């Protein structure tokens, strides 16, 4: 992989990781167009996961204040709970939240709970996720259209009344299980979790914000595991291009987060739905006509 290929992959990763149009689908096309590693699925998967660390950095920077408040409150509240600080209430609830937890530390627990499903399934299905079948364009195109349809359903059925302070275990569980869909190429992690948030009754911006926070454990685990593997399987001279790709994806990813949160304050997800359907149909037609191959041979 050279610098130009890394820059292209970084731009594609940054644009599509947070916007609900499937980063995997676009990265598969980008990897084919740039011809990295001759289409080797294992090396491409490792490269994608490492470049994801750039978008993880974007989340850390954009939500630095939230992450700090969640982490510090989580440590403080559980320290007080452990040592039974005088005057602390240990029973009762404030809405969905146990009374002895602050809103910030409660959000930390929701992120933990919401991360368990994808962590479990991702670990158990690790070999399949890294295999060539996950780059099959028939499956990718179908998932592009399927999640688009589910987003429409979520837009129609969701009450869209919950803000961040209203989130409870049901929101974490719903979005957490929807995040499992991200293991299927073409689904989109952000698209799946935003869909889950809408179905749980969250406002669009709330669903997107919690989706981004929920991405931190998943992307961190995936990126670090693949980084260790990438060191062994990627050819020499790859480090510098990979680093460039990570930096580019971080910058573009930060701008994508800003754009999507601002966009969803006033707009629905329909523009992304239309894009997903059109892209999925175009891929299906190209496959049906034999113009492109479902997998790289």
VOPAGU-2260 file (C-alpha; in pm, 1 decimal, decimal comma):
REM VOPAGU-2260
SITE   aa  ch    i         X         Y         Z
SITE  UNK   A    0       0,0       0,0       0,0
SITE  UNK   A    1     140,3     338,1    -101,7
SITE  UNK   A    2      62,3     687,4      29,9
SITE  UNK   A    3    -205,7     765,7    -230,0
SITE  UNK   A    4    -389,2     442,2    -156,5
SITE  UNK   A    5    -368,6     516,8     216,7
SITE  UNK   A    6    -506,5     869,2     169,4
SITE  UNK   A    7    -798,3     740,0     -38,2
SITE  UNK   A    8    -882,3     473,7     220,4
SITE  UNK   A    9    -850,8     730,2     500,1
SITE  UNK   A   10   -1092,1     969,3     329,7
SITE  UNK   A   11   -1341,7     690,9     259,2
SITE  UNK   A   12   -1316,3     558,4     616,7
SITE  UNK   A   13   -1358,4     903,9     770,7
SITE  UNK   A   14   -1657,8     989,4     553,6
SITE  UNK   A   15   -1844,9     661,8     593,4
SITE  UNK   A   16   -1771,7     539,4     948,2
SITE  UNK   A   17   -2018,5     778,1    1112,0
SITE  UNK   A   18   -2252,4     866,4     826,4
SITE  UNK   A   19   -2499,0     572,8     803,7
SITE  UNK   A   20   -2406,3     451,2     455,4
SITE  UNK   A   21   -2170,1     160,0     545,1
SITE  UNK   A   22   -1796,9     211,0     567,4
SITE  UNK   A   23   -1730,1    -154,2     477,3
SITE  UNK   A   24   -1918,5    -131,9     147,7
SITE  UNK   A   25   -1727,5     178,1      42,6
SITE  UNK   A   26   -1392,4      49,1     166,4
SITE  UNK   A   27   -1439,0    -273,0     -29,9
SITE  UNK   A   28   -1486,8     -68,3    -347,4
SITE  UNK   A   29   -1199,3     162,0    -255,6
SITE  UNK   A   30    -970,4    -136,5    -196,4
SITE  UNK   A   31   -1068,0    -282,4    -533,9
SITE  UNK   A   32   -1019,0      44,8    -719,5
SITE  UNK   A   33    -681,1     108,3    -558,0
SITE  UNK   A   34    -583,0    -258,0    -587,3
SITE  UNK   A   35    -419,0    -283,3    -246,1
SITE  UNK   A   36    -258,9    -618,2    -160,4
SITE  UNK   A   37    -400,1    -775,9    -476,8
SITE  UNK   A   38    -738,3    -816,9    -308,3
SITE  UNK   A   39    -606,0   -1030,3     -19,5
SITE  UNK   A   40    -909,2   -1027,4     218,5
SITE  UNK   A   41    -707,5   -1087,1     535,2
SITE  UNK   A   42    -469,5    -799,3     467,5
SITE  UNK   A   43    -751,9    -569,2     357,8
SITE  UNK   A   44    -950,0    -647,7     675,4
SITE  UNK   A   45    -644,6    -573,8     890,7
SITE  UNK   A   46    -582,9    -247,1     706,1
SITE  UNK   A   47    -946,6    -137,2     743,8
SITE  UNK   A   48    -944,3    -209,0    1116,4
SITE  UNK   A   49    -621,2     -17,0    1173,5
SITE  UNK   A   50    -740,0     285,6     973,9
SITE  UNK   A   51   -1052,1     276,1    1193,8
SITE  UNK   A   52    -827,5     392,3    1477,4
SITE  UNK   A   53    -828,9     731,5    1307,0
SITE  UNK   A   54   -1205,1     759,3    1336,2
SITE  UNK   A   55   -1174,1     639,1    1696,3
SITE  UNK   A   56    -936,7     929,7    1758,1
SITE  UNK   A   57   -1197,4    1160,7    1602,4
SITE  UNK   A   58   -1456,0    1038,6    1855,0
SITE  UNK   A   59   -1214,1    1091,2    2143,5
SITE  UNK   A   60   -1135,7    1446,2    2033,9
SITE  UNK   A   61   -1493,4    1546,6    1949,4
SITE  UNK   A   62   -1639,3    1400,1    2268,6
SITE  UNK   A   63   -1339,4    1470,6    2492,8
SITE  UNK   A   64   -1552,7    1665,3    2740,8
SITE  UNK   A   65   -1818,0    1392,8    2755,6
SITE  UNK   A   66   -1558,4    1117,3    2792,5
SITE  UNK   A   67   -1384,1    1299,7    3075,4
SITE  UNK   A   68   -1708,0    1370,0    3263,0
SITE  UNK   A   69   -1828,0    1009,2    3218,1
SITE  UNK   A   70   -1495,6     860,6    3330,7
SITE  UNK   A   71   -1442,3    1089,1    3629,9
SITE  UNK   A   72   -1802,7    1055,0    3747,6
SITE  UNK   A   73   -1788,7     676,3    3704,2
SITE  UNK   A   74   -1477,9     649,6    3922,1
SITE  UNK   A   75   -1609,9     895,6    4183,5
SITE  UNK   A   76   -1955,3     738,5    4217,1
SITE  UNK   A   77   -1822,6     385,8    4248,0
SITE  UNK   A   78   -1557,0     493,3    4495,2
SITE  UNK   A   79   -1831,5     646,7    4706,2
SITE  UNK   A   80   -2044,6     335,8    4662,0
SITE  UNK   A   81   -1758,4     103,4    4758,7
SITE  UNK   A   82   -1670,5     292,7    5075,5
SITE  UNK   A   83   -2029,5     382,1    5166,6
SITE  UNK   A   84   -1975,0     753,8    5183,1
SITE  UNK   A   85   -2180,3     914,9    5458,4
SITE  UNK   A   86   -2499,8    1077,4    5339,9
SITE  UNK   A   87   -2511,4     887,5    5012,0
SITE  UNK   A   88   -2846,8     738,6    4908,5
SITE  UNK   A   89   -2827,9     376,4    4793,4
SITE  UNK   A   90   -3188,9     308,2    4703,2
SITE  UNK   A   91   -3444,9     455,1    4469,9
SITE  UNK   A   92   -3427,3     579,5    4113,1
SITE  UNK   A   93   -3435,2     905,6    3925,6
SITE  UNK   A   94   -3626,2     811,5    3614,4
SITE  UNK   A   95   -3428,4     528,4    3455,1
SITE  UNK   A   96   -3118,8     591,9    3667,0
SITE  UNK   A   97   -3028,7     445,7    4009,7
SITE  UNK   A   98   -3021,9     736,5    4253,7
SITE  UNK   A   99   -2663,8     668,3    4370,0
SITE  UNK   A  100   -2527,6     718,5    4018,4
SITE  UNK   A  101   -2485,3    1055,7    3853,3
SITE  UNK   A  102   -2619,4    1094,7    3496,6
SITE  UNK   A  103   -2263,0    1075,6    3365,2
SITE  UNK   A  104   -2165,8     752,6    3540,9
SITE  UNK   A  105   -2503,1     601,4    3447,2
SITE  UNK   A  106   -2419,9     679,1    3083,6
SITE  UNK   A  107   -2091,1     495,1    3137,5
SITE  UNK   A  108   -2283,0     185,7    3246,4
SITE  UNK   A  109   -2511,8     213,3    2943,1
SITE  UNK   A  110   -2207,5     217,9    2714,0
SITE  UNK   A  111   -2070,8     -92,8    2889,6
SITE  UNK   A  112   -2404,0    -277,2    2863,8
SITE  UNK   A  113   -2450,1    -173,8    2501,5
SITE  UNK   A  114   -2102,0    -300,8    2411,8
SITE  UNK   A  115   -2148,3    -653,7    2548,9
SITE  UNK   A  116   -2349,8    -795,5    2252,9
SITE  UNK   A  117   -2106,0    -697,3    1976,7
SITE  UNK   A  118   -1808,1    -792,3    2193,3
SITE  UNK   A  119   -1948,9   -1139,6    2250,7
SITE  UNK   A  120   -2061,0   -1209,4    1894,7
SITE  UNK   A  121   -1750,2   -1046,5    1748,1
SITE  UNK   A  122   -1525,2   -1273,8    1953,1
SITE  UNK   A  123   -1720,9   -1590,1    1869,2
SITE  UNK   A  124   -1745,4   -1509,9    1496,3
SITE  UNK   A  125   -1396,3   -1362,6    1459,7
SITE  UNK   A  126   -1274,4   -1609,5    1196,0
SITE  UNK   A  127   -1582,1   -1562,9     977,8
SITE  UNK   A  128   -1568,2   -1182,7    1008,0
SITE  UNK   A  129   -1212,1   -1181,2     874,4
SITE  UNK   A  130   -1286,8   -1424,4     589,4
SITE  UNK   A  131   -1340,2   -1353,3     219,0
SITE  UNK   A  132   -1717,0   -1397,9     252,1
SITE  UNK   A  133   -1742,5   -1064,9     431,6
SITE  UNK   A  134   -1633,0    -887,4     111,1
SITE  UNK   A  135   -1904,0   -1048,0    -106,1
SITE  UNK   A  136   -2086,3    -773,1    -298,5
SITE  UNK   A  137   -2411,7    -972,4    -321,4
SITE  UNK   A  138   -2436,2    -971,8      56,9
SITE  UNK   A  139   -2316,8    -610,3      88,3
SITE  UNK   A  140   -2576,6    -480,1    -157,6
SITE  UNK   A  141   -2858,8    -669,0      13,1
SITE  UNK   A  142   -2757,7    -533,2     354,0
SITE  UNK   A  143   -2738,1    -178,7     215,1
SITE  UNK   A  144   -3101,6    -204,7     108,8
SITE  UNK   A  145   -3219,6    -400,6     416,0
SITE  UNK   A  146   -3088,0    -146,3     669,0
SITE  UNK   A  147   -3230,4     135,6     456,1
SITE  UNK   A  148   -3574,9     -24,4     485,4
SITE  UNK   A  149   -3532,1     -71,7     860,9
SITE  UNK   A  150   -3429,0     294,4     895,8
SITE  UNK   A  151   -3753,9     396,1     726,4
SITE  UNK   A  152   -3948,5     174,7     967,4
SITE  UNK   A  153   -3763,1     326,1    1264,4
SITE  UNK   A  154   -3832,4     678,9    1140,2
SITE  UNK   A  155   -4203,3     599,5    1112,0
SITE  UNK   A  156   -4248,8     403,6    1436,8
SITE  UNK   A  157   -4009,6     583,7    1672,4
SITE  UNK   A  158   -4158,0     846,6    1904,9
SITE  UNK   A  159   -3834,8    1052,3    1886,9
SITE  UNK   A  160   -3884,9    1211,7    2229,2
SITE  UNK   A  161   -3591,0    1086,2    2438,7
SITE  UNK   A  162   -3286,6    1300,8    2502,4
SITE  UNK   A  163   -2956,3    1182,4    2654,0
SITE  UNK   A  164   -3082,0    1230,3    3011,0
SITE  UNK   A  165   -3373,8     994,2    2941,5
SITE  UNK   A  166   -3163,6     695,4    2831,1
SITE  UNK   A  167   -3205,6     369,7    3022,3
SITE  UNK   A  168   -3111,3       3,9    3004,6
SITE  UNK   A  169   -3365,9     -63,0    2729,3
SITE  UNK   A  170   -3192,5     191,6    2504,8
SITE  UNK   A  171   -2851,0      36,0    2569,1
SITE  UNK   A  172   -2982,0    -315,4    2503,7
SITE  UNK   A  173   -3166,8    -221,7    2183,8
SITE  UNK   A  174   -2880,0     -21,5    2036,8
SITE  UNK   A  175   -2629,2    -276,1    2161,2
SITE  UNK   A  176   -2799,6    -564,7    1982,6
SITE  UNK   A  177   -2851,3    -352,4    1671,2
SITE  UNK   A  178   -2476,7    -285,7    1674,2
SITE  UNK   A  179   -2424,2    -658,5    1609,0
SITE  UNK   A  180   -2553,7    -589,8    1258,4
SITE  UNK   A  181   -2234,1    -389,1    1203,0
SITE  UNK   A  182   -2050,5    -722,1    1182,3
SITE  UNK   A  183   -2238,4    -782,7     856,9
SITE  UNK   A  184   -2077,4    -599,8     564,4
SITE  UNK   A  185   -2301,0    -332,8     418,3
SITE  UNK   A  186   -2505,9    -283,9     734,3
SITE  UNK   A  187   -2320,0      19,7     877,3
SITE  UNK   A  188   -2244,6      40,3    1248,9
SITE  UNK   A  189   -2379,4     393,1    1278,6
SITE  UNK   A  190   -2681,7     314,9    1061,1
SITE  UNK   A  191   -2770,2       8,1    1267,8
SITE  UNK   A  192   -2730,2     178,1    1605,9
SITE  UNK   A  193   -2909,2     497,7    1500,1
SITE  UNK   A  194   -3191,8     277,4    1373,9
SITE  UNK   A  195   -3201,3     105,5    1713,5
SITE  UNK   A  196   -3207,8     439,4    1892,9
SITE  UNK   A  197   -3498,3     560,3    1682,9
SITE  UNK   A  198   -3690,1     237,5    1750,7
SITE  UNK   A  199   -3625,7     291,9    2123,3
SITE  UNK   A  200   -3791,0     633,2    2100,3
SITE  UNK   A  201   -3480,8     853,3    2095,7
SITE  UNK   A  202   -3448,6    1179,6    1908,6
SITE  UNK   A  203   -3231,9    1152,6    1599,5
SITE  UNK   A  204   -2947,3    1356,4    1749,0
SITE  UNK   A  205   -2962,6    1153,8    2072,2
SITE  UNK   A  206   -2951,6     826,1    1879,1
SITE  UNK   A  207   -2649,7     947,6    1682,0
SITE  UNK   A  208   -2466,6    1084,0    1987,5
SITE  UNK   A  209   -2511,7     762,3    2187,1
SITE  UNK   A  210   -2415,9     565,9    1874,0
SITE  UNK   A  211   -2083,9     751,4    1857,8
SITE  UNK   A  212   -2011,0     695,7    2227,8
SITE  UNK   A  213   -2107,3     330,1    2187,2
SITE  UNK   A  214   -1856,8     300,5    1903,4
SITE  UNK   A  215   -1559,4     363,4    2133,8
SITE  UNK   A  216   -1525,2      14,5    2290,0
SITE  UNK   A  217   -1608,8    -166,2    1963,5
SITE  UNK   A  218   -1368,3      28,5    1742,2
SITE  UNK   A  219   -1095,7      27,5    2008,7
SITE  UNK   A  220   -1109,0    -351,2    2051,3
SITE  UNK   A  221   -1126,9    -418,2    1677,0
SITE  UNK   A  222    -851,6    -172,7    1588,5
SITE  UNK   A  223    -606,1    -282,0    1858,2
SITE  UNK   A  224    -657,6    -652,7    1792,0
SITE  UNK   A  225    -607,1    -605,8    1419,5
SITE  UNK   A  226    -312,2    -372,1    1477,9
SITE  UNK   A  227    -129,3    -654,4    1653,4
SITE  UNK   A  228    -217,6    -889,4    1370,9
SITE  UNK   A  229    -133,5    -632,3    1103,1
SITE  UNK   A  230     223,1    -608,3    1231,7
SITE  UNK   A  231     270,1    -975,3    1142,4
SITE  UNK   A  232      80,3   -1004,0     812,3
SITE  UNK   A  233     128,5    -669,0     637,5
SITE  UNK   A  234     441,4    -626,9     424,8
SITE  UNK   A  235     736,9    -412,1     522,4
SITE  UNK   A  236     708,8     -42,8     445,0
SITE  UNK   A  237     338,3     -32,3     532,6
SITE  UNK   A  238     374,2     158,6     860,4
SITE  UNK   A  239     407,5     508,4     712,8
SITE  UNK   A  240     114,2     475,1     467,1
SITE  UNK   A  241     -99,4     324,6     746,4
SITE  UNK   A  242     -13,9     615,3     975,2
SITE  UNK   A  243    -108,0     862,1     701,7
SITE  UNK   A  244    -436,9     677,8     646,3
SITE  UNK   A  245    -513,3     691,1    1019,7
SITE  UNK   A  246    -444,5    1067,6    1034,7
SITE  UNK   A  247    -657,7    1137,7     727,3
SITE  UNK   A  248    -946,6     927,4     859,9
SITE  UNK   A  249    -925,4    1111,3    1194,6
SITE  UNK   A  250    -955,7    1454,4    1034,1
SITE  UNK   A  251   -1233,2    1355,1     794,1
SITE  UNK   A  252   -1407,9    1153,8    1067,8
SITE  UNK   A  253   -1415,5    1455,3    1301,9
SITE  UNK   A  254   -1580,7    1665,0    1029,8
SITE  UNK   A  255   -1828,2    1381,8     960,4
SITE  UNK   A  256   -1936,1    1367,4    1326,2
SITE  UNK   A  257   -1989,4    1743,6    1330,9
SITE  UNK   A  258   -2186,6    1728,8    1007,1
SITE  UNK   A  259   -2414,1    1440,1    1106,3
SITE  UNK   A  260   -2506,1    1577,5    1449,5
SITE  UNK   A  261   -2585,4    1917,3    1297,5
SITE  UNK   A  262   -2777,5    1757,2    1011,1
SITE  UNK   A  263   -2993,9    1533,3    1230,4
SITE  UNK   A  264   -3104,9    1825,4    1446,8
SITE  UNK   A  265   -3322,9    1943,6    1160,1
SITE  UNK   A  266   -3346,6    1655,4     914,4
SITE  UNK   A  267   -3443,0    1289,9     898,3
SITE  UNK   A  268   -3223,2    1004,4     778,7
SITE  UNK   A  269   -3413,1     977,5     448,4
SITE  UNK   A  270   -3132,0    1116,9     233,9
SITE  UNK   A  271   -2908,7     834,0     358,4
SITE  UNK   A  272   -3188,5     583,0     302,6
SITE  UNK   A  273   -3221,3     690,4     -61,0
SITE  UNK   A  274   -2844,1     678,3    -110,6
SITE  UNK   A  275   -2821,4     327,6      37,2
SITE  UNK   A  276   -3104,6     195,5    -180,0
SITE  UNK   A  277   -2965,9     350,0    -498,1
SITE  UNK   A  278   -2614,7     218,7    -426,6
SITE  UNK   A  279   -2747,5    -126,0    -337,7
SITE  UNK   A  280   -2957,9    -149,1    -653,8
SITE  UNK   A  281   -2668,7     -29,2    -872,9
SITE  UNK   A  282   -2438,4    -295,7    -726,2
SITE  UNK   A  283   -2703,2    -565,7    -776,0
SITE  UNK   A  284   -2750,8    -465,0   -1140,6
SITE  UNK   A  285   -2375,1    -463,0   -1203,9
SITE  UNK   A  286   -2345,9    -807,1   -1044,4
SITE  UNK   A  287   -2643,5    -943,3   -1238,0
SITE  UNK   A  288   -2495,4    -816,5   -1566,0
SITE  UNK   A  289   -2158,2    -969,0   -1479,7
SITE  UNK   A  290   -1985,3    -632,1   -1500,2
SITE  UNK   A  291   -1825,7    -677,6   -1157,7
SITE  UNK   A  292   -1737,7    -991,3    -963,2
SITE  UNK   A  293   -1894,8   -1054,3    -622,9
SITE  UNK   A  294   -1553,1   -1122,9    -468,7
SITE  UNK   A  295   -1198,1   -1058,2    -579,0
SITE  UNK   A  296   -1059,1   -1375,0    -734,1
